[in-house]
Amino acid sequence: MGIIEEALQKTTDTKALILEEGALERTAEMFKQLFGDSRAVVVADTNTYRVAGQQVVENLKKNGVPQEEPFVFTDPDLYAEWSYLEQLEDYVKKSDAIPVAVGSGVINDLTKLVSTHLGRKYMIVGTAASMDGYTAYGASITFEGNKQTFDCKAPYGALLDPAIAAKAPEGMSASGFADLIAKVPAGADWMLAEAVGAEKVDEFSFNLVQSKLRESLSDPDAVAAGEVQPTAMLAEGLIMSGFAMQALQSSRPASGMEHQFSHYWDMEGLCYQGKHVSHGFKVGIGTLVSTACLEYLLDYDLENLDVAAAVAQWPTWEEQERQIRTIFAGKPGHLARALKESKDKYADAQEVGRQLEALKAVWPELKVKIREQIYPYAVVYDKLKRMRAPYEPEMIGVSRAKLLDTFKGIPYMRSRFTSADILLRAGLLKDAEAKLFGKGGYWDCTQA
């Protein structure tokens, strides 16, 4: 049994995948397999309708699939925002048609949540290897000014032609590549979480993401040049990540500390040069910081960590709450989230001591595995640069001072245990901050 077939047996929502050149010619085949004699309604925007939507409509028609008129977003500034979701939902609910989303992240997320609201399944015809959300549950939608993740089912079927994805607009494959390289430090974070007893590694979903990860990331130059086979490998890596999240019903297999930077900036509506910064680009910068933190831990003498000293400096919840209120002063949205997430994962001094002792006991072997797991910082930087993805924070409109400000808040932004929590519990966060952002650091903030 191949990895895709095995994955489809473990997924909760997606039950069919076609990833091959000429895949659009099999749209009606998949639709009939999954939905029988149901009607279809194609959902696209003007660009995705041009490159794939019209072909999908014609293939469905040619093969006898009844259809409603396609719904095509015409706003050139379309993004995953609640008003657009309402427009789509108002249209789709007029009939019992099954949505066939044609596009990438925005179209998929809007269609995904509308379908869940209406109690329907849907299928996605992907047009770019731009993110892992095609086959992931949940949709990221901006609601009342804040980007939020809403629970909803993944597509029942997914279809992607890598020849179309290879010709996607500039930046889309780069965004997907940055989202995929994030799975490297995310895997290390999960290993650390297991080491302290916070969250056990699920071998199936871990391997589903990691087994072909380096192969998918091996040739950024070819992907950047629009070569089809390397783009297909990138797309497969992203789709497998989505399957892993489905199988575990958690984003843990594909998300660690690096994604918390994206969540932080999502809440600020980060834009650069008048456009919303893509998820992958935000995560790519987060991946550089996460990798730097992991390298810091690997270089630190954790075998001889003074656990008693670390426990002595560990704050009570009341003290940590005051720290959080200081860090997020003037940011009510961030503060509310930080207080909830930090409370959910807060451990008392005794438990922190137990976690650190557990880490020390396995560190000699674990650090070897983590060093094998991650790319060195210089390699991540080089791969992002060759992929033409952002490799410096200023390239997404984040100053070094802002990156430092974000870094200070990261340990508190999500209940998921990552390397940031090791730094915090071990009393090393300030020292790591100095190494990363001090004189001569990766992002030297001492320069005027």
Secondary structure, DSSP 4 states (H G I P E B T S, - for coil): --HHHHHHHH-SS--EEEESTTGGGGHHHHHHHHHTT--EEEEEEHHHIIIIIHHHHHHHHHTT--BPPPEEE--TT--SBHHHHHHHHHHHTTS-PEEEEEESHHHHHHHHHHHHHTT---EEEE-----SGGGSS-EEEEETTEEEEE--PPPSEEEE-HHHHTTSPTTHHHHHHHHHHTHHHHHHHHHHHHHTTSS---HHHHHHHHTTHHHHTS-HHHHHTT-HHHHHHHHHHHHHHHHHHHHHTSSGGG-SHHHHHHHHHHTTT-EETTEEPPHHHHHHHHHHHHHHHHHHHHHS-GGG--HHHHHHHPPPHHHHHHHHHHHTTT-HHHHHHHHHHHHHH---HHHHHHHHHHHHHHHHHHHHHHHHHSPPHHHHHHHHHHTT---SGGGGT--HHHHHHHHHHGGGS-SS--HHHHHHHTT-HHHHHHHHHSTTSTT-----
